Amino acid sequence: MATVSPPVATSASAIVDAVLGFIEAGGCSDEQFDALAQRMFAYQFARNEPYRRFCQGRGATPRNVRGWRDIPAVPIDAFKQLTLRCQLPAPSDRVFMTSGTTRAEVKGRHHHPTLAVYDRSMLRNFSQRFMLGSGPLPMGILFPTETEMANSSLAHYLALAVRDFGTADSRYFVSTQGMDSVGLKQTLRAAVDSGQPCALLGASYSFVHLIDEFAQQGLAFRLPAGSKLLDTGGYKGHSRDLPLEAFYAALSQTFGVPREQCINMYGMTELSTQFYDNGNAQVPSVKSGPHWIRSRLVDPLTGREVARGERGILIHCDLANFNSVTSILTEDVGVEVDGGFLLLGRAAGAQAKGCSLAVEEFIQAQAT
């Protein structure tokens, strides 16, 4: 029987070029996705020592990984414990850090020796999923600028959105000092008077603050047809919690935007690609990603994939994650459905225990 040679580890520049070319393609077959996933795995196995130790402990090497489902997934909390990178650090690197909920919390770090891949991933996906072929829109950003939050992947994401898809009169209405709700109300009134569609993008908790403030003032707007809202990030202790149905009902009522145009972006610092839904007329909405990222659901205690329709923990294989690891075990519960997956919340109980054990396994692999 003929032996199958493992993918050959290659240079960083060749990997970057391969991923950029893959993103620019109109789509891919299963075989094409697996081929690049195998090549990325060989590259990361050779150059990312903590990851290599983890994979060796699981008996996974470039010789026996045959597709993206075989690639060991790193638990997301490992980004807080160790440096996961393939290229040596340089002064020009960008490092995105998780937000955390307390000052003392250890933050995860995602190292980017170049943002060429991240930026191309974001821009191509955003244009296809949020802009949907529409022209530039005046954008109101409900999050601080990239200058104020240089280590925030969301700040960079929103800066790209404004740069490439916003009009010259786009504005930020949140800073590290707080929210300029007075300026935002003036801008919203001007949009209503002019009939010019606009877009509001920002953290979910910023929208909650506005919903509450406008309700107290008896304010509601009916933004022009074609206006869009994008929320992301959840609440994370920054505002009161709202059930999804109540949140999107209030969002639509407060800004006069149909729930079909109230779009949620699901992303994370540890990934380089985002997921979107097609609006939130019904919740939970179906999330899906572009052709360069794939997801599966597992039982965190066994690592086995769950049957379609059953709850599991999401694993994402993001081929834009060229410098860290492609495959990440999240702490998010989901279920596979037609067209993507439903996001059902954070792991709890046995599922949370399974995620914790996965982190312990990763750390123990470094001691061997």
HUVENRA-V732906 format. One record per residue. N is the residue number from 1. RES is the residue in one small letter. SS is DSSP state (helix for helix, strand for strand, loop for the rest). D_CENTER is the distance of its C-alpha to the mean C-alpha in whole Angstrom. Layout:
# HUVENRA-V732906
n-><N:N>
res-><RES:RES>
ss-><SS:SS>
d_center-><D_CENTER:D_CENTER>
This chain:
# HUVENRA-V732906
n-><1:2:3:4:5:6:7:8:9:10:11:12:13:14:15:16:17:18:19:20:21:22:23:24:25:26:27:28:29:30:31:32:33:34:35:36:37:38:39:40:41:42:43:44:45:46:47:48:49:50:51:52:53:54:55:56:57:58:59:60:61:62:63:64:65:66:67:68:69:70:71:72:73:74:75:76:77:78:79:80:81:82:83:84:85:86:87:88:89:90:91:92:93:94:95:96:97:98:99:100:101:102:103:104:105:106:107:108:109:110:111:112:113:114:115:116:117:118:119:120:121:122:123:124:125:126:127:128:129:130:131:132:133:134:135:136:137:138:139:140:141:142:143:144:145:146:147:148:149:150:151:152:153:154:155:156:157:158:159:160:161:162:163:164:165:166:167:168:169:170:171:172:173:174:175:176:177:178:179:180:181:182:183:184:185:186:187:188:189:190:191:192:193:194:195:196:197:198:199:200:201:202:203:204:205:206:207:208:209:210:211:212:213:214:215:216:217:218:219:220:221:222:223:224:225:226:227:228:229:230:231:232:233:234:235:236:237:238:239:240:241:242:243:244:245:246:247:248:249:250:251:252:253:254:255:256:257:258:259:260:261:262:263:264:265:266:267:268:269:270:271:272:273:274:275:276:277:278:279:280:281:282:283:284:285:286:287:288:289:290:291:292:293:294:295:296:297:298:299:300:301:302:303:304:305:306:307:308:309:310:311:312:313:314:315:316:317:318:319:320:321:322:323:324:325:326:327:328:329:330:331:332:333:334:335:336:337:338:339:340:341:342:343:344:345:346:347:348:349:350:351:352:353:354:355:356:357:358:359:360:361:362:363:364:365:366:367:368>
res-><m:a:t:v:s:p:p:v:a:t:s:a:s:a:i:v:d:a:v:l:g:f:i:e:a:g:g:c:s:d:e:q:f:d:a:l:a:q:r:m:f:a:y:q:f:a:r:n:e:p:y:r:r:f:c:q:g:r:g:a:t:p:r:n:v:r:g:w:r:d:i:p:a:v:p:i:d:a:f:k:q:l:t:l:r:c:q:l:p:a:p:s:d:r:v:f:m:t:s:g:t:t:r:a:e:v:k:g:r:h:h:h:p:t:l:a:v:y:d:r:s:m:l:r:n:f:s:q:r:f:m:l:g:s:g:p:l:p:m:g:i:l:f:p:t:e:t:e:m:a:n:s:s:l:a:h:y:l:a:l:a:v:r:d:f:g:t:a:d:s:r:y:f:v:s:t:q:g:m:d:s:v:g:l:k:q:t:l:r:a:a:v:d:s:g:q:p:c:a:l:l:g:a:s:y:s:f:v:h:l:i:d:e:f:a:q:q:g:l:a:f:r:l:p:a:g:s:k:l:l:d:t:g:g:y:k:g:h:s:r:d:l:p:l:e:a:f:y:a:a:l:s:q:t:f:g:v:p:r:e:q:c:i:n:m:y:g:m:t:e:l:s:t:q:f:y:d:n:g:n:a:q:v:p:s:v:k:s:g:p:h:w:i:r:s:r:l:v:d:p:l:t:g:r:e:v:a:r:g:e:r:g:i:l:i:h:c:d:l:a:n:f:n:s:v:t:s:i:l:t:e:d:v:g:v:e:v:d:g:g:f:l:l:l:g:r:a:a:g:a:q:a:k:g:c:s:l:a:v:e:e:f:i:q:a:q:a:t>
ss-><loop:loop:loop:loop:loop:loop:loop:loop:loop:loop:loop:helix:helix:helix:helix:helix:helix:helix:helix:helix:helix:helix:helix:helix:loop:loop:loop:loop:loop:helix:helix:helix:helix:helix:helix:helix:helix:helix:helix:helix:helix:helix:helix:helix:helix:helix:helix:loop:helix:helix:helix:helix:helix:helix:helix:helix:helix:loop:loop:loop:loop:loop:loop:loop:loop:loop:loop:helix:helix:helix:loop:loop:loop:strand:strand:loop:loop:helix:helix:helix:helix:loop:loop:loop:loop:loop:loop:loop:loop:loop:loop:loop:loop:strand:strand:strand:strand:loop:loop:loop:loop:loop:loop:loop:loop:loop:loop:loop:strand:strand:strand:strand:loop:loop:loop:helix:helix:helix:helix:helix:helix:helix:helix:helix:helix:helix:helix:helix:helix:helix:helix:loop:loop:loop:loop:loop:strand:strand:strand:strand:strand:strand:loop:loop:loop:loop:loop:loop:loop:loop:loop:loop:helix:helix:helix:helix:helix:helix:helix:helix:helix:helix:helix:helix:helix:strand:loop:loop:loop:loop:strand:strand:loop:strand:strand:loop:loop:strand:strand:loop:helix:helix:helix:helix:helix:helix:helix:helix:helix:helix:helix:helix:helix:helix:loop:loop:loop:strand:strand:strand:strand:strand:strand:helix:helix:helix:helix:helix:helix:helix:helix:helix:helix:helix:helix:helix:loop:loop:loop:loop:loop:loop:loop:loop:loop:loop:loop:strand:strand:strand:strand:strand:loop:loop:loop:loop:loop:loop:loop:loop:loop:loop:loop:helix:helix:helix:helix:helix:helix:helix:helix:helix:helix:helix:helix:loop:loop:loop:helix:helix:helix:strand:strand:strand:strand:strand:loop:loop:loop:loop:loop:loop:loop:loop:strand:strand:loop:loop:loop:loop:loop:loop:loop:loop:loop:strand:strand:strand:loop:loop:loop:loop:strand:strand:strand:strand:strand:strand:loop:loop:loop:loop:loop:loop:strand:loop:loop:loop:loop:loop:loop:strand:strand:strand:strand:strand:strand:strand:loop:loop:loop:loop:loop:loop:loop:loop:strand:strand:strand:strand:strand:strand:strand:strand:strand:strand:strand:loop:loop:strand:strand:strand:strand:strand:strand:strand:loop:loop:loop:helix:helix:helix:helix:helix:helix:helix:helix:helix:helix:helix:helix:helix:helix:helix:helix:loop:loop:loop>
d_center-><43:41:38:35:34:30:28:29:27:27:26:23:24:25:21:20:22:21:18:18:21:19:16:19:21:21:20:21:23:22:25:23:19:21:23:21:19:22:23:20:21:24:23:21:24:26:24:22:25:23:21:24:26:24:24:28:28:27:29:26:27:27:30:29:25:26:23:19:20:22:20:20:16:16:15:13:15:17:15:17:20:20:20:18:19:21:22:25:24:25:25:23:20:17:15:12:13:12:13:16:18:21:23:24:21:20:16:14:14:12:15:15:19:18:15:17:14:11:13:14:11:10:13:14:11:12:15:16:14:14:17:19:22:23:24:23:23:24:20:20:18:17:16:18:18:17:21:21:17:17:15:12:9:9:13:12:10:13:15:15:15:18:19:19:19:21:24:27:27:23:23:21:23:21:22:22:26:24:24:27:27:30:29:27:29:31:29:28:32:32:30:32:35:34:32:30:26:23:20:18:15:14:13:14:17:18:19:21:23:24:24:27:28:29:30:33:34:35:32:30:30:30:28:29:28:25:23:19:17:13:12:9:9:12:15:15:19:19:21:23:21:21:21:19:22:23:20:20:24:24:22:24:27:26:25:27:24:24:21:21:19:17:14:11:7:5:2:4:7:8:6:7:5:4:6:9:12:16:17:18:22:21:19:17:16:15:11:11:10:12:15:13:11:13:12:15:17:19:22:21:24:25:22:24:22:23:24:23:23:23:20:18:16:13:12:10:12:10:13:11:11:15:16:15:15:13:13:12:13:11:13:12:15:15:17:18:19:20:18:15:14:15:13:16:15:15:17:21:24:25:21:20:23:22:19:21:24:21:20:24:25:22:24:28:27:27:31:32>
